[in-house]
Amino acid sequence: MALWALALYLLYLALAFGGRALLQLGRTGSTGFRGISGRPGSVEWIGGVLLSPFPC
């Protein structure tokens, strides 16, 4: 049962982030994800760190 819950949660994340990014890419030509940018400690920087898969 726990495996099903994990699989459904991962599917939700893929659709929530990946699906919306692909939809926006098709409409605007940009996914909207900017990665880590801005001054360290700023709102843009913190958002980039939290959403970046490989924060470097």
JODA-V851247 format. One record per backbone hydrogen bond with DSSP energy under -0.5 kcal/mol. NH is the residue of the N-H (numbers start at 1). CO is the residue of the C=O. If there is no record, write none. Layout:
nh=NH co=CO
nh=NH co=CO
This chain:
nh=5 co=1
nh=6 co=2
nh=7 co=3
nh=8 co=4
nh=9 co=5
nh=10 co=6
nh=11 co=7
nh=12 co=8
nh=13 co=9
nh=14 co=10
nh=15 co=11
nh=16 co=12
nh=17 co=13
nh=18 co=13
nh=18 co=14
nh=19 co=14
nh=20 co=15
nh=21 co=17
nh=22 co=18
nh=23 co=19
nh=24 co=20
nh=25 co=21
nh=26 co=22
nh=27 co=23
nh=28 co=24
nh=29 co=24
nh=29 co=25
nh=30 co=24
nh=34 co=32
nh=37 co=35
nh=42 co=39
nh=46 co=42
nh=47 co=43
nh=48 co=44
nh=49 co=45
nh=50 co=46
nh=51 co=47
nh=52 co=48
nh=55 co=52
